[in-house]
């Protein structure tokens, strides 16, 4: 990374100028906020003024006197109270671009210290359909996993499905009455029927005490491993999985399912483990852990309950058992939970218990990655006209349908004829990409308003705009009959025009963008990078002839175009977005 290279040069200059005591000092290298100040800026002089008892400009001057940077930068300049501005040399940029021309990773380094990482995301509930609320966890978690995998970390993608608990006793009891063949025959019901029956069963459970008792007995049978009950439960899970997989296939999501039921054998053990650590206190018959900093609305201490007064377990027990298993059995060094912001308090308590119990050690990390809501255009929770939560499959299929309508309208305007296969594929890729990118381009901690019109637009910060920039480069290849893979490694890259320099600098910042996402787990940073890349390429394309240019500019600009397309393709793939050769 160029930023790291500059940082290393300034670190050496600090030691030369002021001694070894500054060997660990961060030189505070930042990208310049305004191009007129250069490309990067060193801000260390101001922060050292008090420590060194010198004026910032004097410190900056001494740093420059000891700075060896002539091979990559024009002469650095001191600005304001002591900022040091760095402008990269065209010759340095040209050399860096040549280095990545044949690199499949486009200069993105592998992690220096790869980790074993668990990413817990998506997590729908069995016997319930995936709805719009599952969208964010699924695509944010997938993008984070893709970035971590690309950096060569060992990533386990876990789908912690809700496949255990009282609701299954209720559902099995109800199905035994109204639709017993569903519990003995595969494919007797589809998930939509199952959801409707679940709602009916829940209504019956809430209103009928006798039925409640019947449902509880079914739970006991299931927990005891009674053959017929387990088989019925497995059939219910199987039906749900088929519907989930349809969505995962559409979104190109890879997951390993390990639901709540997987950890059921370990629940008693985790409670016993916490008791041995002297963390358990009884409160109204329940086994709890009291933690610092957590209180209810009345200001009283808020406990984390790990075993209810009736002997049952809850989500906290399962999450602690899962965390212990992942740290000890999966040997995870980092566990990332991608769930809505409403669960922040829950995970803060679970993590604190795990740290107090010695489960999370100093070299381990458990992180909650929260996200906001998907809202309708009125700024309220997105729902159907009937007030129901929108099914995720319906939302995705409508995006594809809208993308198809837009494409067919454009084909009529352009008097173009395309095959049905072409139209179907483009509609699917554009529709799904638009939904993913519209979500990922937001800061995940914020709510955002879902709008098909905005996300499918060919201009602005949208997936179609990014895809179109990629298609533009492929159009250059087709029009000029260019094989980008055989442009010649010996060809010199020439950066003479301002838009060429701007594009080149941005291409070389890919690694910085990806490492930032790996660190902060904010995919919108990569979206911002790709959007800026697309804008800079379009400005270059509009102002610099490519196929009509004379040599050596022609081949040099072809290389810049190819590097842009490859960078877009790689960056979009890390967001889970497929590119198109034509649109």
Protein Blocks (a to p, Z undefined) as FASTA:
>chain_A
ZZlmmmmmmmmmmmmmnojklmmpcehiacdfbfknojbdcfklmmmmmmnopafklmmm
mmmmmpcfklmpccdddehjlpacddddfklmmmmmmmmmmgmnlopacdfbacddddde
hjiaehiacdfklmmmmmmmmmmmmmmmmnopacdddddddfedjklmmmmmmmmmmmmm
lmmpghkbcfklmmmmmmmmmmmmmmmmklmmmmmmmmmmmmnopaklmmmmmmmmmmmm
mmmmmmmmmnopacddddfklmmmmmmmmmmmmmmnopacceehiacdddehiacfkopa
cdddfbdfkopacfklmmmmmmmmmmmmnopabdcddddfklmmmmmmmmmmmmmnomac
fkbccddddddddddfkopacddfkopacdfklmmmmmmmmmmmmmmmmmmmnopacdfk
lmmmmmmmmmmmmmmmmmmmpcfkbccdddfklmmpcgdjdfklmmmmmmmmmmmmmmno
pafklnojkbccddfbfklmmmmmmmmmmmmmmmmmmmnopaklmmmmmmmmmmmmmmmm
mmmcfklpccfklmmmmmmmmmmmmmmmmmmmmnopacdfbZZ
